[in-house]
Amino acid sequence: MGRKKPASPDLSRGRVDGLPNTGRLVSARIILVGTSLLGLLGILTFAVVREATPPSRAGISMPSPPAGTPPRPPLTAAEEAYAHALWPIHTDVKLSAIRMSFAAINYKLREIERAELRGRVEGALEVHRGAAERMHALRPPASLEQVHAEYLEALRLYERSAAEMIKVVADGRDEHLVAAYPLMNEAGGKLLNVGTVLWPGEYVPN
């Protein structure tokens, strides 16, 4: 039997409908889960509308480097070719990460059941594993080997995050969603590092 969607939480009086009205503040665990997941909502909503074509370097206004800092050299032909080959993989990974994050948020808001959460997360996991296989087929130039390795590490972090989220299906404990968030955040940071090198100014969701 599906869960009934509850009324909006009333936090103004320090309680949530359906919990005993003890006059105490909502438990730290609930606050932590809610803050972590709902904090993603604004970030990810903005990210959805930014998923399009790679940003044009000519149209990007980048901050001026500190005085005395040599300008970044343009990408070589080999580096440009690698960036071009990575872009479709990168787009799939970002969209999949967004969908996985929204699945956690939808579950926390009781808009989907555990089975639906599992289906969405497993779908994202399949995309990330497929992206790793496609990454292994790329041959980065020597100057981008570290970038390539960092991207693969980001994919591993997304996989670990997905595996943690799926544990909710087994025991219903929201702590797994909290544990998954830092892994996703770290993965997003690594994508940002890669994007800074290959696509300066690109927005990457956490």
Secondary structure as UniProt FT lines:
FT   TURN            11..14
FT   TURN            17..18
FT   HELIX           28..48
FT   TURN            49..50
FT   TURN            58..59
FT   TURN            67..68
FT   HELIX           77..108
FT   TURN            109..110
FT   HELIX           114..136
FT   HELIX           142..144
FT   HELIX           145..171
FT   HELIX           175..198
FT   TURN            200..201
//
